[in-house]
Amino acid sequence: MSATTVLHSGVTIKQPPPSQTTNNNNRNHNNRHHRTQSQHSAANDVLKLFSATLPLDAIFRPKSVALIGASEKPGSVGRTVLWNLLSSPFGGTIYPVNSNPERRSVFGIHSYRRLQDIPEVSQQGGIDLAIVAVPAHAVKQVMQDCVEVGVRGAIILSAGFKEVGVEGAQLEREIREIAQQGKIRVVGPNCLGLQNPITGLNATFANNLARPGNVAFISQSGAMCTSILDWSLHANVGFSAFVSIGSM
């Protein structure tokens, strides 16, 4: 919805009838001037809103992405997600994170053992988006690291939480509490990830990136997401965002 549409639907400017006297015309002119100033003020407010950084920009329009669990292992989620990020430029920097002390790079990109090891973290004021692709038992420590370095948004692809029983549900609650304490917006866990076809961001382990369009698709089911994605590519249907929210 454009700023013009919002303003036109909320402000009505009436024209004075031709029979009014000059004094009335002057008064109405002053009134119209006052309303015009109010309209301009409202327009400025709307423009400020759209030009400001929005809370979900860290997830949908990140300038820096750390992939925790990046890997070259064939068939792994960490490999697929990193390949998708590299294959579809989104205007941001990618930081592979792999806890293996002998791993120095992934796909030729310098990798780090922990988020704290990324030198740009302190220089740039934190990481916009962390994509977590590690086993469930390691996610809690990863989220604590995210809070420490100032990550703004996280996509937790890992499975093994409330869908597996009481212990998994407790672990999910603990991770949610950590995210809330660190004011990190979270998608997941146990999700496919998300795509922003407008910018080119493919933070999923799906095989393809959706076409750009005007309608967003959001589903809890990863299977539903992959089915709709496959259909949309054949039907030439595009999306403004494509999101698998998992068990959040």
Secondary structure, 3 states (H helix, E strand, C coil): CCHHHHHHHHCCCCCCCCCCCHHHHHHHHHHHHHHHHHHHHHHHHHHHHHHCCCCCHHHHCCCEEEEECCCCCCCCHHHHHHHHHHHCCCCCEEEEECCCCCCCEECCEECECCHHHCCHHHHHCCCCEEEECCCHHHHHHHHHHHHHHCCCEEEECCCCCHHHCHHHHHHHHHHHHHHHHCCCEEECCCCCEEEECCCCEEEECCCCCCEEEEEEEEECCHHHHHHHHHHHHHHCCEEEEEEECCCC
